[in-house]
């Protein structure tokens, strides 16, 4: 089972926007093949960065209002949130190294 918690429209503000810790959100949907390719990488990152950043998933089919608010037009999209703002994103299935490099660049002060 997944070690990456889900956030929803109801919990997004509290869990993501108000988080004192930087948050990586995996915007995904169950029918999305590339999302299933990225999911194990996201799970690894959640374990590796435990206590440093918060890693969560958001099902775009079930929480379309959040996807629209952040202009998520393609999935998977990894959104990087810091101080209540989306500060960067990665669109599409990419290798783990690309995500790690982005985490280090975007969240380097943590």
C-alpha angles and dihedrals in degrees: 000000000000122000089196113095122223122238122202139190088271095053103029098096094048098039100037115015096039094040114124086206122070112258131215111201122197105209104202147143130216094242094053114106096195088049089059089051092053096042097081090049091051089050091052091049091050089057096041095048097038108147093014102067133005115241119200141162129227121196104220093200092058096037103037094151091064091045090052092045091056095039094243100175099159132035141251093045121163111209122201113210125190127167092358094305134101100240100176144352143201117214121205136008109314135169119273092250091062091054094045091050090051092047090052092047098044100036098031094125089064 
